[in-house]
């Protein structure tokens, strides 16, 4: 029985340090789509060496950009990956075997995260399942500002082969992205959990500020305790301590930025 065709979808912006190895890991796919947001480096030039389906579009946010990339795909199945991820040989073989007779409409894939020269096994970073392989007609990314995920209309299964995620290369890299992601998280909080006080009564404004202050005080500490102790980050040694501390800092900065918006 012949397996259905697979399109790999990747969005990029200034990813010349990552995109070559990413594309090399998916040359087995029937189609590779790269949607670039007008990179200023050599991302597009490198991508064109590996696929003739390289498109450019203004940045529309993670979810919208990924959905636009999916729309350009022609195959029945979509494998969505990021430029700093690699498809392992084990995952490739498993996908090709599973899709001969798939028993699900989409599949969660475990992800290994590489941080400062070490594969992290705890802190909630492993196995870090993400729904990345799905029938095109059954899946789309939920439109949200940050931490986008696939909404699957159908049955989900799990694969065992890994995506290898070469995340933050340096602490400076983390800090740079922290600024972007906290901005996006604040906008999402303003739309959902915390309403902008300008249109609220004084009593409602006071409740919003009290809730925010509680989050500002307690959430960073809880983030650290959850990652370092509850999710066994201490078993990763100093790396677990660093990751837990950085995510605690992320939480603190997020709520300080939110306080700045609605104080």
N, C-alpha and C positions, 0 to 999 in steps of 0.2 A: 504494500500500500504506500502511495506517495504522500509525503507529509505536506501540509499547507505551507504557503510561502510566508516569510517573515520580513517585516520592515523594521529596521533599527532607527529610532528617532532620537536626535541629539540637538539640544539648543546650545548656542555658544555666544560668548562675548569675551574677547581678549583671552583666549585659552591656548595660545601657541605652545605653552609649556606642557600641556596635557593632551591635546587633541590627537597627536600622532599615535601614541600608545593606545589611546582609547579606540581609534579607528582600526588599528592593526588587530585588536582583539575581536572585532566583529566582521572581518572580511568573509566569513563563512555565510553571512546573511544574504538573502536574495536581493535586498535593497537597503541602502543606507541613506537616510535623509539628514542633512545638517541645515538647521535654520539659525543663521547668524544675525546678531543685532549690531551690524556695522562695526565689527572689531577694528581696532586701530593697529593691531599687530599682524602677524602672519597666519592667523587662524584660518582664514578663507583660502589662502594660497596652499597651505598644508592639506586642508580638507579636500581640495579639488584633485589632489594626487590619488585619493582613495575612492572618491565617488563623484559622479557627474550630477548628482542631485544636491547641490549646495544653493540655498536660497538666502536672501537677506530681507529683513523686516525690522521696522522700528521696534524697540523694546516695549512690550506690553505687560510686563510682569511675568512671573514664572508660569502660572497656570495657563494664562491665555497664550503665551508663546508656545508652550508644550502642546496645547490643543491645536494650534495652528500648524505645528510641525506634523502632528498626527493626520490632519486633513490632507496633507500633501503626499501621504503614503498610499501606495496602491495595493499592498498585500493584505491578506486576511488577518494576520496576527501582527501585533505591535510589541516590540521590545523597546522600552524607554530607558535610556541611561544618560548619565551626566558625563561631561567631558573629563572629570577627574575619577571616573570609574572604569574598570576593566572587566570584561567577561572572561571568567576562568575557563580553561579547557574542559573541566568537569561540568561546568554549567552549560557550555555549548553542546556537549555530547548529550546531556540530559534533556535539553530543550529539543534537539533534533529527534531524539527517541520518543519523548512524551507527545510531541505534536503529531506523530503518526496516527495515534488514536487518543486524542485528548479527552479526559474525563471531567474537565472544568472549562469555564469560560475565561478564567484568568488565574494567574499564579503569583503567589508571594515568593520572593527570592531572598535568602539570607545574605546579609552584607557584612563583610569584614572591613573594619575601619583601621587605617594606618595613620598613626599620629606621632610626629617627632621621632620617626625611625622605629616604631614598635606597633605590632598588631594588638589592639586593645580588646580584651576578652570580657570586660565587665563594665560597670558604670551605666548599664542600659545600652551600651554600644554594640552588643553582640547577643543573639544573632541578628538583631536589627532588621526584621523582615519588612520588605517593601513590595507592594503589588506593582510589578513592572512589566509583566508579560500578560497580554490580554487580546481577545478578539477585538478588532477595530470597531465593529458594530456594537460592542457591549461595554466599552469603557471610555471615559473622558476624565480629565483632571477637574476636580472641584475648583471653582474660581474663588480663590482667597489670596490674601496678600503674601503670605509666607507659609512654609511647611505644607506645600501642596501635596495632595494625594489623589489616587485614582478612585473614582466612583465606578464600581462594577455592577452592571445589571446582569446578574447571573451567579453561577456557582464559582467559588474560589478554591484553589488547591494550593499546595506548598511544594516547592522544589528543594533539593538539598545542595546543589551546586552553588558556589558563591559568586557574588559580585564583589570585586575588590575595590574598595573606596580609598583613594589616596587623598585624605582630607587635609586639613591645615598643615602646611609644610613647616611653618614657623609660628611663633607666638605673635609676631607682627602681622602675619597673614590672618590669624584668628581675630586680632583686634580690629583690623581693617574691615573684615566681614561682620564683626559684631555691630559696628556702627550702622551698616546697611540693614541687617536683619532686625535690630532693635527698632529702627525707624518703621519698618514694615509691620512689626508686631504691634507697635503703638497705634498705627492706623487701624489695624484690625480690632484692637481692644476698644478704640473709640467708636467703631461701628457696631460692636456687639456688646461686650461685657460692661464697658463704661461709656455711657452716653455723654455727648458734649454738654456741659452744664449751661451753656448760653441759653438754651431753650427750655431749661428746667426751672421749677419753682425754687425758692431759697431752701425750703426743707429738703427737696430732692438733691439739690447741690450739696448740702451738708452731708447727706447719706453717702453720696458718691465720693466725697473727699475722705470720709471716715474709712470707707472700704479701701480706698487707694492707700491711705496711710498704713492700714493693717498689712496690705500686700507689700508695701515698701519696707516695712520693718521685718516681717516674718518670712516672706517668700524666698529671699536669697538664702537664708539659713536653712530653710526646708529643702531647697534645691541641693545644697551641699550634702546635707544628711541623707537625702534620698539616694543620691548618686554614689557617695563614698561608702555608706554603710548598708542601706537597704538593697542597693543594686551591686554591692560587693566590690566597689571601686578600689577598696584598700588592697584587694588581691592583685591589682595591677601596680602596686607600690607607688612610687613617686609620680608615675604617669597618671594613676587614678586620682591622686591628690590634686595634681595640676588641672586635670579635666574637670573635676568636681568644683574646684575653686573658680575656674574660668566660667563655667556655666552659672555659678552663683553670682559672679560679677555681671554676666549677661542679664540675669534676672533683675539685679539691682539697677543697672543702667536703663533697662526697659521701663521700670516703674518710676525712675527719676524723670525720664523723658516724658512719661505720661503725666506725672505731677506737674511738670513744666507747662504742658498743654492745657491743663484744666484747673490750675491753682486759682 
